[in-house]
Amino acid sequence: MLTANNICKSYTIPGKRTIQILRGVSLSVGEGEMVSIIGASGSGKTTLLNLLGTLDTPDSGEILFDKQPLFRDKKYTLQPNALATFRNQKIGFVFQFHHLLSDFNALENVAMPEFIATGKLAPAKKRAAELLSSLGLSERFDHLPSELSGGEQQRVAIARALMNNPKLILADEPSGNLDQQNSHILYELMAKLSKERRTSFIIVTHNEEYAALSDRCLRMDGGMLRECGN
């Protein structure tokens, strides 16, 4: 479903040398597969996630989505507006900090992506209610983010990420602010969703125990990916 070939990325700090972050990273993710990427802080995990999510541009390499080139010959194959539409329709994002809108309740936060895309509020809220209910949040529709626990906030964020039926969800340390029990529940939930909805997950984490709940675990080391345990 998603393939990245020989992705390289570097950053140049003004007045200092260029730092190579990714050195020819390649990976493939199948439909409904849950893949975890572990590694030390600063190893390039989040950088890779941003490149796969088209939030940043690789220096070189190739990214294919459903076998269609998305990035090739040092440029995206889509124009900026088309790329933004692709991102909105095909990819969901979950971050360490849930980034829920503080002035909107759980139902409104989840409905927002579809409402922005279609301008139709009623069907967006109906689907948001279905998603929240499926994640055990049917009693939290009208609660503001500040009125939810950390685990509930992240479940709302996952529901929002699922709102436009993406084929891929990219999650960056989604349990970083949760305790051990809620972290385990969150990873089990993502594993369940990947199987039931055939949604692919790529999850960046520093926790090898949670990564073991995935279908596959990869380690970022020296700007390259390798199978965990190798």
N, CA, C and O of each residue as an XYZ file, in Angstrom:
920
protein
N       0.837     -1.201      0.000
C       0.000      0.000      0.000
C       0.871      1.249      0.000
O       0.609      2.199     -0.738
N       1.906      1.242      0.832
C       2.868      2.345      0.853
C       4.271      1.773      0.683
O       4.641      0.804      1.346
N       5.035      2.375     -0.200
C       6.416      1.950     -0.420
C       7.313      3.176     -0.457
O       7.009      4.158     -1.134
N       8.411      3.115      0.268
C       9.430      4.161      0.219
C      10.749      3.506     -0.174
O      11.145      2.493      0.401
N      11.416      4.089     -1.148
C      12.666      3.537     -1.650
C      13.799      4.551     -1.530
O      13.749      5.631     -2.119
N      14.823      4.186     -0.757
C      16.075      4.944     -0.697
C      15.864      6.420     -0.358
O      16.402      7.304     -1.025
N      15.070      6.671      0.692
C      14.762      8.040      1.098
C      15.941      8.645      1.861
O      16.444      8.056      2.817
N      16.371      9.820      1.426
C      17.443     10.554      2.096
C      16.918     11.929      2.512
O      16.110     12.545      1.818
N      17.405     12.387      3.669
C      17.016     13.705      4.150
C      18.125     14.277      5.022
O      18.649     13.601      5.908
N      18.476     15.537      4.756
C      19.476     16.229      5.565
C      18.987     17.630      5.862
O      18.112     18.157      5.175
N      19.562     18.228      6.892
C      19.251     19.603      7.257
C      20.563     20.371      7.410
O      21.553     19.847      7.921
N      20.544     21.613      6.958
C      21.714     22.468      7.105
C      21.407     23.545      8.133
O      20.506     24.361      7.943
N      22.157     23.538      9.211
C      21.992     24.548     10.257
C      22.794     25.774      9.857
O      23.985     25.647      9.572
N      22.184     26.971      9.823
C      22.904     28.176      9.413
C      24.225     28.336     10.156
O      24.270     28.321     11.387
N      25.296     28.490      9.387
C      26.619     28.685      9.979
C      27.279     27.408     10.442
O      28.388     27.439     10.976
N      26.606     26.274     10.244
C      27.171     24.997     10.672
C      27.091     23.992      9.522
O      26.597     24.308      8.439
N      27.579     22.792      9.771
C      27.628     21.781      8.718
C      26.244     21.174      8.474
O      25.322     21.325      9.274
N      26.140     20.497      7.357
C      24.919     19.778      7.024
C      24.852     18.479      7.817
O      25.839     17.750      7.910
N      23.691     18.196      8.384
C      23.499     16.978      9.171
C      22.628     16.005      8.386
O      21.493     16.327      8.036
N      23.148     14.836      8.116
C      22.404     13.809      7.394
C      21.516     13.061      8.387
O      22.017     12.447      9.330
N      20.218     13.111      8.180
C      19.270     12.472      9.100
C      18.910     11.067      8.621
O      19.013     10.102      9.378
N      18.491     10.959      7.373
C      18.113      9.668      6.785
C      19.077      9.333      5.655
O      19.372     10.170      4.802
N      19.558      8.101      5.665
C      20.592      7.694      4.714
C      20.117      6.518      3.867
O      20.638      5.409      3.986
N      19.140      6.761      3.025
C      18.670      5.700      2.142
C      17.704      4.742      2.817
O      17.912      3.528      2.809
N      16.643      5.293      3.402
C      15.644      4.481      4.105
C      14.650      3.890      3.114
O      14.134      4.591      2.243
N      14.388      2.601      3.252
C      13.395      1.924      2.421
C      12.473      1.103      3.323
O      12.928      0.481      4.284
N      11.189      1.104      3.012
C      10.231      0.260      3.724
C       8.977      0.108      2.897
O       8.720      0.897      1.988
N       8.202     -0.905      3.212
C       6.899     -1.091      2.572
C       5.910     -1.510      3.651
O       6.255     -2.221      4.595
N       4.675     -1.053      3.488
C       3.612     -1.337      4.460
C       2.397     -1.826      3.692
O       1.939     -1.174      2.754
N       1.885     -2.968      4.092
C       0.728     -3.534      3.413
C      -0.588     -2.994      3.942
O      -0.625     -2.356      4.994
N      -1.653     -3.245      3.226
C      -2.983     -2.814      3.651
C      -3.343     -3.492      4.973
O      -3.237     -4.711      5.108
N      -3.770     -2.687      5.941
C      -4.173     -3.224      7.229
C      -3.024     -3.674      8.111
O      -3.249     -4.323      9.133
N      -1.799     -3.342      7.738
C      -0.637     -3.742      8.528
C      -0.293     -2.657      9.548
O      -0.410     -1.464      9.269
N       0.132     -3.091     10.727
C       0.546     -2.173     11.779
C       2.054     -2.333     11.977
O       2.533     -3.396     12.373
N       2.790     -1.257     11.693
C       4.249     -1.279     11.771
C       4.714     -0.257     12.791
O       4.297      0.901     12.751
N       5.572     -0.678     13.701
C       6.156      0.243     14.677
C       7.607      0.527     14.324
O       8.336     -0.354     13.867
N       8.010      1.769     14.543
C       9.403      2.176     14.333
C       9.946      2.671     15.666
O       9.421      3.623     16.243
N      10.999      2.021     16.151
C      11.611      2.410     17.409
C      13.011      2.952     17.143
O      13.546      2.803     16.045
N      13.592      3.577     18.149
C      14.926      4.136     18.000
C      15.150      5.253     19.000
O      14.205      5.744     19.618
N      16.397      5.652     19.158
C      16.752      6.697     20.108
C      16.190      8.042     19.674
O      15.897      8.248     18.497
N      16.040      8.954     20.622
C      15.616     10.315     20.297
C      16.619     10.938     19.339
O      17.829     10.800     19.520
N      16.114     11.625     18.318
C      16.978     12.268     17.345
C      17.488     11.347     16.251
O      18.328     11.747     15.445
N      16.986     10.109     16.214
C      17.476      9.155     15.215
C      16.837      9.330     13.848
O      17.307      8.748     12.870
N      15.761     10.133     13.761
C      15.128     10.381     12.469
C      13.752      9.781     12.317
O      13.187      9.813     11.223
N      13.191      9.232     13.389
C      11.887      8.575     13.304
C      10.792      9.558     12.889
O      10.032      9.291     11.959
N      10.715     10.689     13.579
C       9.688     11.677     13.272
C       9.920     12.294     11.902
O       8.964     12.569     11.177
N      11.169     12.512     11.543
C      11.486     13.029     10.202
C      10.921     12.103      9.137
O      10.301     12.562      8.177
N      11.134     10.801      9.301
C      10.609      9.837      8.328
C       9.089      9.887      8.278
O       8.502      9.851      7.197
N       8.451      9.970      9.431
C       6.989     10.018      9.467
C       6.477     11.249      8.711
O       5.497     11.158      7.970
N       7.133     12.392      8.895
C       6.719     13.617      8.206
C       6.894     13.494      6.693
O       6.086     14.026      5.932
N       7.930     12.805      6.259
C       8.146     12.608      4.824
C       7.085     11.678      4.240
O       6.551     11.941      3.162
N       6.783     10.601      4.945
C       5.764      9.668      4.466
C       4.384     10.316      4.434
O       3.539      9.960      3.613
N       4.165     11.273      5.339
C       2.881     11.972      5.383
C       2.822     13.195      4.506
O       1.844     13.940      4.558
N       3.853     13.427      3.692
C       3.968     14.560      2.753
C       3.965     15.904      3.470
O       3.602     16.921      2.878
N       4.369     15.921      4.743
C       4.483     17.176      5.478
C       5.844     17.827      5.264
O       6.038     18.998      5.590
N       6.782     17.064      4.714
C       8.122     17.556      4.419
C       8.588     16.887      3.135
O       7.968     15.929      2.674
N       9.668     17.382      2.557
C      10.131     16.902      1.260
C      11.470     16.188      1.377
O      12.416     16.764      1.915
N      11.584     14.950      0.890
C      12.874     14.260      0.912
C      13.882     14.954      0.005
O      13.508     15.695     -0.904
N      15.160     14.707      0.261
C      16.199     15.178     -0.658
C      16.225     14.323     -1.911
O      16.469     14.821     -3.010
N      15.974     13.045     -1.741
C      15.977     12.111     -2.868
C      15.252     10.845     -2.454
O      14.925     10.654     -1.283
N      15.006      9.986     -3.430
C      14.304      8.737     -3.172
C      12.963      8.699     -3.869
O      12.688      9.496     -4.766
N      12.138      7.768     -3.447
C      10.849      7.546     -4.114
C       9.824      7.096     -3.089
O      10.122      6.268     -2.228
N       8.610      7.643     -3.180
C       7.489      7.219     -2.336
C       6.326      6.870     -3.253
O       5.946      7.664     -4.113
N       5.757      5.670     -3.068
C       4.611      5.233     -3.847
C       3.449      4.940     -2.908
O       3.633      4.381     -1.827
N       2.264      5.319     -3.330
C       1.052      5.073     -2.560
C       0.093      4.324     -3.468
O      -0.286      4.832     -4.523
N      -0.308      3.109     -3.068
C      -1.110      2.242     -3.944
C      -0.439      2.082     -5.313
O      -1.098      2.117     -6.352
N       0.877      1.908     -5.289
C       1.707      1.658     -6.461
C       1.838      2.851     -7.396
O       2.480      2.755     -8.442
N       1.226      3.986     -7.021
C       1.330      5.190     -7.833
C       2.412      6.104     -7.247
O       2.422      6.343     -6.040
N       3.325      6.619     -8.085
C       4.387      7.501     -7.578
C       3.802      8.751     -6.931
O       2.961      9.436     -7.512
N       4.263      9.030     -5.722
C       3.858     10.229     -4.994
C       5.011     11.223     -4.945
O       4.816     12.433     -5.059
N       6.218     10.684     -4.772
C       7.437     11.498     -4.794
C       8.481     10.773     -5.628
O       8.776      9.602     -5.392
N       9.039     11.485     -6.611
C      10.032     10.879     -7.504
C      10.827     11.994     -8.169
O      10.301     13.080     -8.411
N      12.081     11.726     -8.462
C      12.946     12.711     -9.140
C      13.012     14.028     -8.358
O      12.975     15.116     -8.933
N      13.109     13.896     -7.027
C      13.296     15.027     -6.119
C      12.123     16.012     -6.094
O      12.300     17.187     -5.773
N      10.925     15.526     -6.435
C       9.743     16.389     -6.358
C       8.491     15.534     -6.219
O       8.473     14.362     -6.597
N       7.442     16.146     -5.668
C       6.156     15.474     -5.596
C       5.501     15.482     -6.974
O       5.661     16.427     -7.745
N       4.771     14.426     -7.267
C       4.103     14.322     -8.562
C       2.804     15.105     -8.597
O       2.231     15.297     -9.670
N       2.325     15.564     -7.440
C       1.089     16.334     -7.355
C       1.387     17.794     -7.066
O       2.360     18.115     -6.384
N       0.548     18.675     -7.585
C       0.635     20.090     -7.271
C       0.204     20.308     -5.818
O      -0.493     19.462     -5.258
N       0.603     21.426     -5.194
C       0.329     21.635     -3.758
C      -1.125     21.426     -3.354
O      -1.385     20.783     -2.337
N      -2.077     21.949     -4.119
C      -3.486     21.791     -3.745
C      -3.920     20.333     -3.826
O      -4.644     19.840     -2.961
N      -3.469     19.648     -4.878
C      -3.804     18.235     -5.036
C      -3.131     17.399     -3.955
O      -3.699     16.412     -3.487
N      -1.931     17.787     -3.559
C      -1.221     17.070     -2.501
C      -1.942     17.242     -1.172
O      -2.044     16.293     -0.395
N      -2.445     18.447     -0.905
C      -3.193     18.690      0.329
C      -4.480     17.866      0.352
O      -4.858     17.333      1.395
N      -5.150     17.762     -0.795
C      -6.365     16.943     -0.887
C      -6.049     15.475     -0.657
O      -6.773     14.781      0.056
N      -4.960     15.002     -1.267
C      -4.524     13.619     -1.060
C      -4.281     13.360      0.422
O      -4.735     12.350      0.960
N      -3.575     14.259      1.076
C      -3.242     14.104      2.490
C      -4.508     14.051      3.336
O      -4.604     13.248      4.263
N      -5.475     14.903      3.019
C      -6.720     14.965      3.773
C      -7.553     13.700      3.604
O      -8.225     13.266      4.540
N      -7.510     13.109      2.415
C      -8.375     11.976      2.108
C      -7.741     10.623      2.404
O      -8.451      9.662      2.699
N      -6.428     10.535      2.330
C      -5.764      9.234      2.396
C      -4.977      8.980      3.674
O      -4.691      7.829      4.002
N      -4.620     10.048      4.406
C      -3.734      9.895      5.551
C      -4.338     10.546      6.791
O      -4.852     11.663      6.732
N      -4.270      9.836      7.910
C      -4.672     10.388      9.197
C      -3.443     10.532     10.080
O      -2.497      9.751      9.969
N      -3.456     11.528     10.955
C      -2.310     11.803     11.820
C      -2.724     11.770     13.290
O      -3.761     12.315     13.670
N      -1.899     11.122     14.107
C      -2.082     11.124     15.557
C      -0.736     11.496     16.169
O       0.282     10.879     15.855
N      -0.727     12.495     17.035
C       0.523     12.994     17.596
C       0.603     12.716     19.093
O      -0.389     12.336     19.716
N       1.790     12.909     19.663
C       1.983     12.721     21.096
C       1.062     13.644     21.881
O       0.431     13.224     22.852
N       0.988     14.892     21.462
C       0.033     15.845     22.028
C      -1.173     15.854     21.102
O      -1.043     16.142     19.912
N      -2.323     15.548     21.630
C      -3.510     15.245     20.826
C      -3.906     16.367     19.868
O      -4.532     16.100     18.842
N      -3.552     17.620     20.182
C      -3.882     18.766     19.324
C      -5.379     18.894     19.062
O      -5.789     19.294     17.972
N      -6.185     18.558     20.047
C      -7.618     18.801     19.926
C      -7.879     20.287     20.118
O      -7.143     20.968     20.831
N      -8.932     20.784     19.475
C      -9.293     22.194     19.588
C      -9.994     22.412     20.928
O     -11.054     21.839     21.184
N      -9.399     23.237     21.771
C      -9.836     23.342     23.165
C     -11.242     23.902     23.329
O     -11.907     23.615     24.324
N     -11.708     24.704     22.361
C     -13.023     25.339     22.487
C     -14.148     24.505     21.885
O     -15.308     24.918     21.898
N     -13.803     23.328     21.357
C     -14.808     22.463     20.731
C     -14.886     21.149     21.501
O     -13.881     20.654     22.011
N     -16.102     20.589     21.579
C     -16.256     19.336     22.311
C     -15.749     18.162     21.472
O     -15.320     18.339     20.332
N     -15.804     16.967     22.050
C     -15.252     15.786     21.387
C     -15.923     15.528     20.036
O     -15.248     15.246     19.046
N     -17.249     15.627     20.001
C     -17.976     15.384     18.759
C     -17.571     16.387     17.687
O     -17.350     16.008     16.536
N     -17.474     17.638     18.045
C     -17.108     18.683     17.075
C     -15.671     18.518     16.597
O     -15.385     18.744     15.421
N     -14.755     18.125     17.495
C     -13.372     17.898     17.094
C     -13.271     16.785     16.059
O     -12.546     16.911     15.073
N     -13.987     15.716     16.283
C     -13.927     14.576     15.367
C     -14.610     14.897     14.034
O     -14.162     14.452     12.977
N     -15.686     15.664     14.091
C     -16.427     16.001     12.866
C     -15.678     16.994     11.980
O     -15.963     17.096     10.787
N     -14.735     17.713     12.547
C     -14.097     18.827     11.851
C     -13.495     18.469     10.486
O     -13.740     19.205      9.530
N     -12.716     17.376     10.333
C     -12.124     17.089      9.014
C     -13.149     16.931      7.902
O     -12.967     17.453      6.802
N     -14.244     16.200      8.195
C     -15.256     16.015      7.161
C     -16.018     17.307      6.895
O     -16.359     17.604      5.750
N     -16.287     18.076      7.950
C     -16.984     19.342      7.768
C     -16.157     20.302      6.915
O     -16.700     20.995      6.055
N     -14.844     20.345      7.153
C     -13.968     21.203      6.352
C     -13.952     20.746      4.898
O     -13.938     21.572      3.984
N     -13.955     19.430      4.682
C     -13.873     18.888      3.324
C     -15.171     19.052      2.553
O     -15.143     19.268      1.341
N     -16.333     18.952      3.246
C     -17.618     18.933      2.542
C     -18.485     20.149      2.807
O     -19.343     20.479      1.988
N     -18.282     20.832      3.940
C     -19.143     21.952      4.311
C     -20.486     21.506      4.858
O     -21.377     22.332      5.060
N     -20.648     20.197      5.105
C     -21.919     19.655      5.580
C     -21.737     19.171      7.016
O     -21.037     18.189      7.267
N     -22.375     19.871      7.958
C     -22.149     19.602      9.362
C     -22.919     18.389      9.884
O     -22.368     17.580     10.630
N     -24.192     18.260      9.497
C     -25.028     17.189     10.050
C     -24.464     15.801      9.768
O     -24.313     15.016     10.704
N     -24.144     15.462      8.504
C     -23.575     14.126      8.260
C     -22.210     13.941      8.916
O     -21.855     12.831      9.311
N     -21.441     15.029      9.032
C     -20.138     14.939      9.693
C     -20.314     14.573     11.163
O     -19.588     13.729     11.688
N     -21.274     15.205     11.821
C     -21.522     14.897     13.230
C     -22.069     13.476     13.394
O     -21.753     12.806     14.378
N     -22.873     13.015     12.458
C     -23.419     11.662     12.538
C     -22.296     10.630     12.477
O     -22.263      9.686     13.266
N     -21.385     10.819     11.536
C     -20.268      9.876     11.412
C     -19.339      9.995     12.627
O     -18.834      8.987     13.121
N     -19.114     11.220     13.108
C     -18.271     11.416     14.282
C     -18.843     10.666     15.487
O     -18.102     10.055     16.257
N     -20.158     10.720     15.638
C     -20.815     10.021     16.746
C     -20.608      8.513     16.636
O     -20.378      7.835     17.637
N     -20.691      7.995     15.413
C     -20.484      6.557     15.203
C     -19.062      6.150     15.569
O     -18.851      5.123     16.214
N     -18.092      6.954     15.159
C     -16.704      6.642     15.453
C     -16.415      6.710     16.949
O     -15.793      5.806     17.507
N     -16.867      7.780     17.594
C     -16.638      7.910     19.029
C     -17.291      6.759     19.798
O     -16.705      6.237     20.746
N     -18.479      6.371     19.400
C     -19.165      5.254     20.056
C     -18.376      3.959     19.891
O     -18.268      3.165     20.825
N     -17.826      3.751     18.693
C     -17.067      2.519     18.437
C     -15.785      2.456     19.263
O     -15.230      1.377     19.470
N     -15.313      3.616     19.738
C     -14.106      3.667     20.560
C     -14.428      3.824     22.048
O     -13.562      4.163     22.854
N     -15.701      3.570     22.393
C     -16.088      3.590     23.801
C     -16.273      4.971     24.386
O     -16.116      5.156     25.593
N     -16.606      5.956     23.543
C     -16.730      7.336     24.020
C     -18.131      7.906     23.796
O     -18.293      9.112     23.610
N     -19.133      7.043     23.813
C     -20.500      7.505     23.554
C     -21.018      8.441     24.632
O     -21.959      9.196     24.393
N     -20.415      8.402     25.818
C     -20.843      9.282     26.912
C     -20.024     10.561     26.975
O     -20.160     11.331     27.926
N     -19.168     10.806     25.974
C     -18.251     11.940     26.032
C     -18.436     12.926     24.877
O     -17.591     13.799     24.677
N     -19.511     12.805     24.124
C     -19.714     13.655     22.944
C     -19.560     15.140     23.257
O     -18.884     15.865     22.526
N     -20.188     15.593     24.344
C     -20.271     17.030     24.626
C     -19.181     17.505     25.588
O     -19.251     18.626     26.092
N     -18.173     16.664     25.847
C     -17.095     17.037     26.757
C     -15.985     17.771     26.001
O     -15.585     17.364     24.910
N     -15.499     18.854     26.601
C     -14.343     19.559     26.053
C     -13.082     18.732     26.323
O     -13.082     17.896     27.227
N     -12.010     18.950     25.553
C     -10.763     18.202     25.794
C     -10.289     18.279     27.241
O      -9.781     17.297     27.782
N     -10.453     19.447     27.873
C     -10.000     19.614     29.260
C     -10.805     18.769     30.235
O     -10.390     18.569     31.377
N     -11.951     18.274     29.791
C     -12.808     17.458     30.643
C     -12.611     15.964     30.408
O     -13.315     15.139     30.990
N     -11.653     15.622     29.556
C     -11.367     14.226     29.236
C     -10.038     13.804     29.842
O      -9.146     14.627     30.042
N      -9.916     12.521     30.131
C      -8.633     11.987     30.596
C      -7.656     11.924     29.418
O      -8.054     12.082     28.264
N      -6.378     11.692     29.721
C      -5.382     11.599     28.642
C      -5.694     10.494     27.669
O      -5.572     10.679     26.458
N      -6.100      9.334     28.182
C      -6.449      8.229     27.299
C      -7.653      8.546     26.432
O      -7.694      8.184     25.255
N      -8.641      9.228     27.021
C      -9.829      9.614     26.248
C      -9.473     10.634     25.170
O      -9.987     10.565     24.053
N      -8.602     11.574     25.499
C      -8.176     12.567     24.507
C      -7.512     11.895     23.310
O      -7.759     12.286     22.169
N      -6.677     10.897     23.553
C      -6.012     10.220     22.447
C      -6.987      9.371     21.637
O      -6.818      9.228     20.426
N      -7.994      8.812     22.280
C      -9.020      8.083     21.522
C      -9.833      9.036     20.645
O     -10.205      8.689     19.524
N     -10.103     10.223     21.152
C     -10.765     11.240     20.325
C      -9.876     11.601     19.133
O     -10.361     11.754     18.012
N      -8.573     11.736     19.385
C      -7.644     12.062     18.303
C      -7.612     10.949     17.252
O      -7.511     11.230     16.058
N      -7.695      9.695     17.687
C      -7.728      8.580     16.735
C      -9.024      8.601     15.936
O      -9.019      8.370     14.727
N     -10.136      8.880     16.616
C     -11.417      8.980     15.900
C     -11.349     10.073     14.845
O     -11.826      9.889     13.725
N     -10.758     11.211     15.198
C     -10.605     12.300     14.225
C      -9.738     11.863     13.044
O     -10.036     12.191     11.895
N      -8.668     11.125     13.331
C      -7.785     10.651     12.264
C      -8.503      9.685     11.329
O      -8.170      9.599     10.147
N      -9.498      8.951     11.859
C     -10.243      7.979     11.055
C     -11.394      8.604     10.283
O     -12.022      7.938      9.460
N     -11.678      9.877     10.538
C     -12.909     10.504     10.070
C     -13.094     10.414      8.559
O     -14.206     10.162      8.094
N     -12.046     10.611      7.795
C     -12.176     10.591      6.327
C     -11.814      9.241      5.716
O     -11.470      9.150      4.537
N     -11.899      8.178      6.549
C     -11.583      6.820      6.087
C     -10.213      6.741      5.413
O     -10.118      6.276      4.277
N      -9.153      7.185      6.089
C      -7.832      7.133      5.462
C      -7.358      5.696      5.293
O      -7.791      4.804      6.023
N      -6.481      5.478      4.345
C      -5.890      4.154      4.167
C      -4.684      3.978      5.084
O      -4.254      2.856      5.350
N      -4.138      5.102      5.567
C      -2.933      5.057      6.378
C      -3.043      6.037      7.528
O      -3.465      7.177      7.336
N      -2.666      5.602      8.726
C      -2.568      6.503      9.873
C      -1.124      6.520     10.348
O      -0.516      5.472     10.566
N      -0.588      7.718     10.505
C       0.764      7.923     11.007
C       0.661      8.441     12.439
O       0.053      9.483     12.685
N       1.252      7.717     13.373
C       1.144      8.067     14.791
C       2.537      8.291     15.366
O       3.383      7.398     15.316
N       2.776      9.477     15.910
C       4.086      9.854     16.441
C       4.036      9.869     17.968
O       3.488     10.793     18.569
N       4.612      8.840     18.591
C       4.612      8.702     20.049
C       3.207      8.931     20.630
O       3.041      9.763     21.522
N       2.200      8.208     20.137
C       0.829      8.496     20.576
C       0.569      8.245     22.052
O      -0.385      8.781     22.616
N       1.420      7.426     22.688
C       1.217      7.143     24.113
C       2.214      7.888     24.993
O       2.349      7.585     26.178
N       2.907      8.859     24.417
C       3.971      9.553     25.138
C       3.525     10.242     26.412
O       4.324     10.417     27.333
N       2.242     10.641     26.482
C       1.746     11.347     27.663
C       0.796     10.498     28.503
O       0.077     11.012     29.359
N       0.803      9.172     28.243
C      -0.124      8.289     28.951
C       0.622      7.382     29.922
O       1.811      7.115     29.751
N      -0.088      6.916     30.939
C       0.507      5.949     31.854
C       0.554      4.574     31.184
O       0.033      4.395     30.083
N       1.171      3.623     31.847
C       1.406      2.314     31.237
C       0.108      1.608     30.859
O       0.004      1.036     29.774
N      -0.872      1.647     31.744
C      -2.128      0.960     31.475
C      -2.828      1.551     30.260
O      -3.255      0.814     29.371
N      -2.951      2.880     30.216
C      -3.626      3.514     29.088
C      -2.827      3.373     27.802
O      -3.410      3.292     26.721
N      -1.509      3.344     27.898
C      -0.671      3.143     26.716
C      -0.943      1.772     26.105
O      -1.092      1.645     24.890
N      -1.007      0.759     26.945
C      -1.268     -0.597     26.463
C      -2.647     -0.674     25.807
O      -2.809     -1.287     24.751
N      -3.631     -0.051     26.439
C      -4.993     -0.037     25.880
C      -4.986      0.645     24.509
O      -5.637      0.178     23.574
N      -4.246      1.748     24.397
C      -4.197      2.496     23.139
C      -3.598      1.649     22.025
O      -4.127      1.634     20.914
N      -2.504      0.945     22.301
C      -1.864      0.121     21.276
C      -2.744     -1.059     20.881
O      -2.803     -1.427     19.708
N      -3.425     -1.650     21.852
C      -4.352     -2.730     21.521
C      -5.492     -2.214     20.647
O      -5.953     -2.909     19.742
N      -5.944     -0.990     20.925
C      -7.002     -0.385     20.119
C      -6.528     -0.182     18.676
O      -7.257     -0.504     17.737
N      -5.319      0.346     18.492
C      -4.813      0.569     17.133
C      -4.633     -0.752     16.387
O      -4.909     -0.832     15.190
N      -4.171     -1.786     17.088
C      -4.025     -3.099     16.467
C      -5.385     -3.640     16.024
O      -5.510     -4.230     14.950
N      -6.396     -3.432     16.861
C      -7.757     -3.873     16.540
C      -8.293     -3.116     15.327
O      -8.897     -3.719     14.440
N      -8.079     -1.814     15.280
C      -8.569     -1.004     14.161
C      -7.887     -1.382     12.852
O      -8.522     -1.397     11.797
N      -6.604     -1.686     12.921
C      -5.885     -2.034     11.688
C      -6.471     -3.290     11.056
O      -6.526     -3.409      9.832
N      -6.907     -4.223     11.894
C      -7.469     -5.475     11.376
C      -8.925     -5.298     10.937
O      -9.320     -5.764      9.868
N      -9.711     -4.624     11.767
C     -11.141     -4.515     11.473
C     -11.418     -3.583     10.306
O     -12.298     -3.859      9.491
N     -10.674     -2.477     10.212
C     -10.934     -1.478      9.193
C      -9.979     -1.580      8.013
O     -10.122     -0.841      7.040
N      -9.001     -2.491      8.085
C      -7.978     -2.633      7.045
C      -7.243     -1.308      6.844
O      -6.857     -0.960      5.728
N      -7.061     -0.588      7.930
C      -6.306      0.660      7.913
C      -4.871      0.371      8.321
O      -4.635     -0.302      9.324
N      -3.927      0.864      7.566
C      -2.517      0.669      7.889
C      -2.075      1.700      8.924
O      -2.508      2.852      8.891
N      -1.212      1.275      9.839
C      -0.659      2.154     10.864
C       0.865      2.108     10.793
O       1.455      1.031     10.697
N       1.497      3.279     10.839
C       2.927      3.375     11.094
C       3.074      4.177     12.374
O       2.670      5.338     12.439
N       3.651      3.555     13.389
C       3.686      4.149     14.721
C       5.132      4.336     15.161
O       5.901      3.376     15.206
N       5.495      5.554     15.479
C       6.803      5.852     16.052
C       6.682      5.759     17.564
O       5.793      6.368     18.158
N       7.573      4.998     18.186
C       7.543      4.846     19.632
C       8.951      4.576     20.140
O       9.812      4.124     19.385
N       9.179      4.846     21.391
C      10.455      4.503     22.014
C      10.314      3.244     22.864
O      11.298      2.762     23.427
N       9.092      2.708     22.961
C       8.807      1.600     23.865
C       8.746      0.271     23.096
O       7.835      0.045     22.301
N       9.722     -0.593     23.344
C       9.794     -1.859     22.616
C       8.661     -2.808     23.004
O       8.248     -3.640     22.197
N       8.160     -2.688     24.228
C       7.057     -3.546     24.663
C       5.807     -3.263     23.829
O       5.125     -4.192     23.396
N       5.509     -1.990     23.606
C       4.339     -1.643     22.818
C       4.573     -1.958     21.345
O       3.657     -2.390     20.646
N       5.790     -1.743     20.878
C       6.110     -2.051     19.478
C       5.878     -3.526     19.178
O       5.537     -3.887     18.051
N       6.063     -4.383     20.185
C       5.883     -5.815     19.990
C       4.429     -6.187     19.692
O       4.159     -7.288     19.212
N       3.491     -5.277     19.973
C       2.084     -5.528     19.673
C       1.778     -5.317     18.195
O       0.684     -5.646     17.737
N       2.723     -4.778     17.453
C       2.533     -4.522     16.025
C       2.782     -5.790     15.215
O       3.324     -6.773     15.721
N       2.379     -5.749     13.962
C       2.676     -6.862     13.057
C       4.172     -6.950     12.774
O       4.718     -8.032     12.556
N       4.822     -5.785     12.782
C       6.248     -5.744     12.439
C       6.906     -4.594     13.182
O       6.297     -3.542     13.376
N       8.136     -4.792     13.593
C       8.888     -3.766     14.308
C      10.166     -3.455     13.541
O      10.907     -4.359     13.156
N      10.419     -2.157     13.322
C      11.626     -1.698     12.648
C      12.382     -0.770     13.585
O      11.773     -0.051     14.377
N      13.709     -0.784     13.499
C      14.533      0.073     14.336
C      15.277      1.088     13.466
O      15.910      0.726     12.474
N      15.190      2.371     13.855
C      15.946      3.423     13.185
C      17.295      3.553     13.873
O      17.364      3.802     15.076
N      18.358      3.386     13.113
C      19.698      3.441     13.679
C      20.669      3.937     12.614
O      20.772      3.351     11.537
N      21.375      5.016     12.918
C      22.333      5.545     11.959
C      21.705      6.049     10.679
O      22.326      6.018      9.617
N      20.459      6.517     10.782
C      19.780      7.049      9.608
C      19.232      5.995      8.670
O      18.851      6.303      7.541
N      19.188      4.731      9.134
C      18.677      3.646      8.309
C      17.740      2.778      9.134
O      17.786      2.795     10.364
N      16.884      2.015      8.448
C      15.939      1.119      9.106
C      16.405     -0.328      8.985
O      16.961     -0.744      7.969
N      16.160     -1.079     10.054
C      16.419     -2.522     10.005
C      15.382     -3.219     10.871
O      14.780     -2.597     11.746
N      15.174     -4.496     10.632
C      14.222     -5.251     11.429
C      14.694     -5.318     12.874
O      15.887     -5.476     13.132
N      13.771     -5.199     13.811
C      14.137     -5.307     15.222
C      14.715     -6.702     15.488
O      14.221     -7.711     14.986
N      15.759     -6.717     16.281
C      16.402     -7.983     16.607
C      17.535     -8.350     15.686
O      18.254     -9.322     15.919
N      17.698     -7.535     14.597
C      18.802     -7.799     13.666
C      19.936     -6.787     13.865
O      20.950     -6.852     13.169
